[in-house]
């Protein structure tokens, strides 16, 4: 029997070695992760997500978590006798609903996530977009069939101040940010789509990547006729596809588009139903999900195509 065969733990060492190029590449880089979908309500997936984020931090990356709370908000609104209504993929938010949104996001979802992360050490600090003017917004009125529609206390981001987040990162903490913001114009608090908030923060922070967790495998090439996932596409290719996407995917893909247009090298949509999907995407050669890249520049390498030992067509 060879010496190697005696060591049954050898595959673990091989897995760690596979991660080495990615650990080197991403060391010290900011990674913005939008936490959402089933990963928010399944206990095992929540625990796996917390482990992934702490692993990133301990591996030398600087994760920033941005979260919404769709399922929890819907449940609380129903409990209060308020109906959830969506237009253009965004939640219609009355002043009464906004009070519940704020309470659920900052008082429930954020607290639970901070608690899960802090089981691994004094790492996570919760905040909202209101804190230190991190996110400032104005009322957002989406255009539906050529007309601007009032959907209540739904905000459009007007400015980002990253000072508080950067201070937390410099102190080795993991910021956990609820997607609500205050307006400098009318003083109202607004509900910000978490995909949009994560994208804006990723661009403002100069993040290495934006990762959006969702409940599908990625962006489908021809849904519902096919379940083939597009592993990568450029911002120009994505812009052409946007009008054909389902309303739920539009804010996610628009967020990826905004982030990459804002200088973030890559944005990824991942299946949050897969345990440890974040680690699979960051630290393996194949990756999963859909990655959005800048348009190629003549004579320049495209981000994500220079993966160490990566096969062509990998999703990293």
C-alpha positions as CSV (number, residue, x, y, z in Angstrom):
1,X,0.0,0.0,0.0
2,X,1.4,3.4,-1.0
3,X,2.0,6.1,1.7
4,X,-0.6,8.3,0.0
5,X,-3.4,5.7,0.2
6,X,-2.8,5.3,3.9
7,X,-4.0,8.9,4.5
8,X,-7.8,8.9,4.0
9,X,-7.9,12.6,4.7
10,X,-5.8,13.4,1.6
11,X,-8.9,14.6,-0.5
12,X,-9.4,17.3,2.1
13,X,-5.9,18.6,1.5
14,X,-6.6,18.6,-2.3
15,X,-9.7,20.6,-1.8
16,X,-7.8,23.2,0.3
17,X,-5.1,23.4,-2.4
18,X,-7.7,24.0,-5.1
19,X,-8.8,27.0,-3.1
20,X,-5.3,28.5,-2.8
21,X,-5.3,30.5,-6.1
22,X,-8.6,32.0,-5.1
23,X,-7.5,32.8,-1.6
24,X,-4.5,34.6,-3.1
25,X,-6.5,36.5,-5.7
26,X,-9.3,37.6,-3.3
27,X,-7.1,38.4,-0.2
28,X,-8.1,41.8,1.2
29,X,-10.8,42.4,-1.4
30,X,-14.4,43.6,-0.5
31,X,-17.1,41.2,-1.5
32,X,-20.7,42.4,-1.3
33,X,-23.3,39.7,-0.8
34,X,-27.0,40.2,-1.1
35,X,-28.8,37.7,1.2
36,X,-32.2,36.7,0.1
37,X,-34.6,34.0,-1.1
38,X,-35.0,30.6,0.6
39,X,-31.6,31.0,2.2
40,X,-33.4,33.5,4.5
41,X,-36.1,31.1,5.8
42,X,-34.5,27.7,5.8
43,X,-32.6,27.1,9.1
44,X,-29.9,24.9,7.6
45,X,-29.3,27.3,4.7
46,X,-29.1,30.3,7.1
47,X,-26.5,28.5,9.2
48,X,-24.5,27.5,6.0
49,X,-24.7,31.1,4.8
50,X,-23.3,32.4,8.1
51,X,-20.5,29.9,8.0
52,X,-19.6,30.9,4.4
53,X,-19.5,34.6,5.3
54,X,-17.3,34.0,8.4
55,X,-15.1,31.7,6.3
56,X,-14.6,34.6,3.8
57,X,-13.6,36.9,6.5
58,X,-11.2,34.5,8.2
59,X,-9.7,33.7,4.8
60,X,-8.7,37.3,4.3
61,X,-11.6,38.7,2.3
62,X,-13.8,41.6,3.6
63,X,-17.5,40.6,3.2
64,X,-20.3,43.1,3.4
65,X,-23.9,41.6,3.7
66,X,-26.9,43.4,2.4
67,X,-30.3,41.9,3.1
68,X,-34.0,42.4,2.3
69,X,-36.7,40.4,4.0
70,X,-39.5,39.6,1.5
71,X,-40.9,36.5,3.1
72,X,-40.8,37.9,6.6
73,X,-42.3,41.2,5.5
74,X,-45.1,39.4,3.7
75,X,-45.9,37.3,6.7
76,X,-45.9,40.3,9.1
77,X,-48.1,42.4,6.7
78,X,-50.6,39.5,6.5
79,X,-50.6,39.3,10.3
80,X,-51.5,43.0,10.4
81,X,-54.2,42.5,7.7
82,X,-52.3,44.3,5.0
83,X,-52.0,42.8,1.5
84,X,-48.7,42.5,-0.3
85,X,-48.9,44.1,-3.8
86,X,-46.1,44.3,-6.4
87,X,-45.7,46.5,-9.4
88,X,-42.7,46.3,-11.8
89,X,-41.2,43.7,-9.4
90,X,-41.2,46.1,-6.5
91,X,-43.3,46.0,-3.3
92,X,-46.0,48.7,-3.1
93,X,-45.2,50.3,0.3
94,X,-47.8,52.5,2.1
95,X,-46.7,54.5,5.2
96,X,-48.3,51.9,7.4
97,X,-46.5,49.1,5.5
98,X,-43.2,51.0,5.8
99,X,-43.4,50.9,9.6
100,X,-43.7,47.1,9.4
101,X,-40.9,46.9,6.7
102,X,-38.6,48.9,8.9
103,X,-39.4,46.9,12.0
104,X,-39.0,43.5,10.3
105,X,-35.7,44.4,8.5
106,X,-33.9,46.1,11.3
107,X,-35.5,44.4,14.2
108,X,-35.9,40.9,13.1
109,X,-34.0,39.8,10.0
110,X,-30.9,41.8,10.7
111,X,-30.8,40.8,14.4
112,X,-31.1,37.1,13.5
113,X,-28.4,37.3,10.9
114,X,-26.0,39.2,13.1
115,X,-26.7,36.6,15.8
116,X,-25.8,33.7,13.5
117,X,-22.6,35.3,12.4
118,X,-21.6,36.2,15.9
119,X,-21.8,32.6,17.0
120,X,-18.4,32.4,15.4
121,X,-16.9,35.3,17.2
122,X,-17.4,39.1,17.8
123,X,-17.6,39.8,14.0
124,X,-20.9,41.2,12.7
125,X,-22.4,44.6,13.3
126,X,-25.9,45.5,12.1
127,X,-26.8,48.8,10.6
128,X,-29.4,50.2,8.2
129,X,-29.0,52.6,5.2
130,X,-30.2,55.3,7.6
131,X,-27.1,55.1,9.8
132,X,-24.5,57.7,9.1
133,X,-26.3,58.6,5.9
134,X,-25.0,55.4,4.4
135,X,-27.8,55.4,1.8
136,X,-29.9,58.5,0.9
137,X,-32.9,58.1,-1.2
138,X,-35.8,59.9,-2.9
139,X,-39.2,58.4,-3.9
140,X,-39.0,56.0,-6.8
141,X,-41.8,56.0,-9.3
142,X,-41.4,53.2,-11.9
143,X,-42.6,53.6,-15.4
144,X,-45.3,51.1,-16.3
145,X,-46.7,51.1,-19.8
146,X,-45.3,54.6,-20.4
147,X,-46.6,56.2,-17.2
148,X,-44.9,56.9,-13.9
149,X,-46.7,55.0,-11.1
150,X,-46.7,55.9,-7.4
151,X,-45.9,52.8,-5.4
152,X,-45.5,54.6,-2.0
153,X,-42.5,54.6,0.2
154,X,-40.2,52.8,-2.2
155,X,-36.9,54.6,-2.6
156,X,-34.5,55.4,-5.4
157,X,-30.9,55.8,-4.2
158,X,-29.5,59.3,-4.6
159,X,-26.2,59.0,-2.8
160,X,-24.0,56.5,-0.9
161,X,-21.7,57.4,2.0
162,X,-19.4,54.4,2.7
163,X,-17.6,55.9,5.7
164,X,-19.3,53.8,8.4
165,X,-18.9,50.6,6.4
166,X,-15.3,51.2,5.7
167,X,-14.7,51.9,9.4
168,X,-16.2,48.6,10.3
169,X,-14.2,46.8,7.7
170,X,-11.0,48.4,8.9
171,X,-11.8,47.1,12.4
172,X,-12.2,43.6,11.1
173,X,-16.0,43.5,11.4
174,X,-18.7,42.2,9.0
175,X,-21.3,44.9,8.2
176,X,-24.8,43.6,7.9
177,X,-27.0,46.3,6.2
178,X,-30.8,46.5,6.1
179,X,-32.0,48.0,2.8
180,X,-33.9,51.1,4.1
181,X,-32.9,54.7,3.7
182,X,-33.9,58.2,4.6
183,X,-34.7,61.0,2.2
184,X,-32.8,64.3,2.4
185,X,-35.8,66.0,0.7
186,X,-38.8,65.0,2.8
187,X,-37.3,63.2,5.8
188,X,-39.3,60.0,5.0
189,X,-37.8,56.6,5.4
190,X,-38.0,54.5,2.2
191,X,-37.9,50.8,1.4
192,X,-35.0,50.1,-1.0
193,X,-34.9,47.0,-3.1
194,X,-32.1,45.0,-1.6
195,X,-30.7,43.9,-4.9
196,X,-30.5,47.6,-5.9
197,X,-28.9,48.6,-2.6
198,X,-26.3,45.8,-2.7
199,X,-25.3,46.9,-6.3
200,X,-25.0,50.5,-5.3
201,X,-22.9,49.7,-2.3
202,X,-20.7,47.3,-4.3
203,X,-19.9,50.1,-6.8
204,X,-19.4,52.7,-4.1
205,X,-17.1,50.5,-2.1
206,X,-15.0,49.4,-5.1
207,X,-15.9,45.8,-4.4
208,X,-14.2,42.9,-6.1
209,X,-17.5,41.2,-6.8
210,X,-21.3,41.4,-6.1
211,X,-23.0,38.1,-5.3
212,X,-26.8,38.0,-5.3
213,X,-28.4,34.9,-3.8
214,X,-31.7,33.9,-5.3
215,X,-34.1,30.9,-5.6
216,X,-33.1,29.9,-9.2
217,X,-29.9,28.3,-10.6
218,X,-29.0,31.5,-12.4
219,X,-30.2,33.4,-15.5
220,X,-32.0,31.0,-17.8
221,X,-31.2,31.2,-21.5
222,X,-34.8,30.6,-22.7
223,X,-37.2,30.3,-19.7
224,X,-39.7,28.6,-19.4
225,X,-38.8,26.7,-22.6
226,X,-35.4,25.6,-21.3
227,X,-33.7,25.4,-17.9
228,X,-30.2,25.9,-19.4
229,X,-28.3,28.5,-17.3
230,X,-26.2,31.2,-18.9
231,X,-22.9,30.8,-17.2
232,X,-21.6,34.2,-18.2
233,X,-22.6,37.3,-20.2
234,X,-21.5,40.8,-20.8
235,X,-23.3,43.9,-19.7
236,X,-24.3,44.6,-23.4
237,X,-25.7,41.1,-23.7
238,X,-27.6,41.5,-20.5
239,X,-29.1,44.8,-21.5
240,X,-30.6,43.1,-24.6
241,X,-32.2,40.4,-22.4
242,X,-33.6,42.7,-19.7
243,X,-37.0,43.4,-21.4
244,X,-37.6,39.6,-21.7
245,X,-36.9,38.8,-18.1
246,X,-39.6,37.9,-15.5
247,X,-40.4,40.8,-13.1
248,X,-38.7,39.1,-10.1
249,X,-35.4,38.7,-11.9
250,X,-35.3,42.3,-13.3
251,X,-34.1,44.1,-10.1
252,X,-31.4,41.4,-9.6
253,X,-30.1,41.6,-13.1
254,X,-30.4,45.4,-13.2
255,X,-28.4,45.4,-9.9
256,X,-25.6,43.3,-11.6
257,X,-25.7,45.6,-14.5
258,X,-25.4,48.7,-12.3
259,X,-22.5,47.2,-10.3
260,X,-20.4,46.2,-13.3
261,X,-21.2,49.5,-15.1
262,X,-20.0,51.2,-11.8
263,X,-16.6,49.5,-11.9
264,X,-17.2,46.2,-10.0
265,X,-15.2,43.6,-12.1
266,X,-17.9,40.8,-11.8
267,X,-21.4,40.4,-10.5
268,X,-22.9,37.0,-9.9
269,X,-26.4,35.5,-9.4
270,X,-26.2,32.3,-7.3
271,X,-28.7,29.7,-6.3
272,X,-29.1,30.3,-2.5
273,X,-30.9,26.9,-2.2
274,X,-27.5,25.2,-2.6
275,X,-25.7,25.0,0.8
276,X,-22.3,26.8,0.7
277,X,-23.0,28.3,-2.8
278,X,-20.8,31.3,-1.9
279,X,-17.8,29.1,-1.2
280,X,-18.5,27.0,-4.3
281,X,-18.5,30.2,-6.4
282,X,-15.5,31.9,-4.9
283,X,-13.1,29.0,-4.2
284,X,-13.7,26.4,-6.9
285,X,-12.6,26.2,-10.5
286,X,-16.1,25.6,-11.9
287,X,-18.2,28.0,-9.9
288,X,-22.0,28.1,-10.2
289,X,-24.7,30.5,-11.3
290,X,-24.5,33.3,-13.8
291,X,-21.7,35.9,-13.9
292,X,-22.0,39.3,-15.5
293,X,-18.8,40.8,-17.0
294,X,-17.9,44.2,-18.5
295,X,-17.9,44.4,-22.3
296,X,-14.5,43.3,-23.6
297,X,-12.0,46.0,-24.4
298,X,-9.7,45.6,-27.4
299,X,-6.4,44.1,-26.3
300,X,-7.5,43.7,-22.6
301,X,-8.2,40.6,-20.6
302,X,-11.8,40.2,-19.4
303,X,-12.3,39.8,-15.7
304,X,-13.1,36.3,-14.8
305,X,-11.6,34.7,-17.9
306,X,-8.1,34.5,-16.3
307,X,-9.1,31.9,-13.7
308,X,-6.1,29.8,-12.6
309,X,-6.4,26.5,-14.4
310,X,-10.0,27.2,-15.1
311,X,-11.7,25.5,-18.1
312,X,-13.3,27.7,-20.7
313,X,-17.0,28.4,-19.9
314,X,-16.6,28.1,-16.1
315,X,-18.9,30.5,-14.2
316,X,-16.2,32.1,-12.1
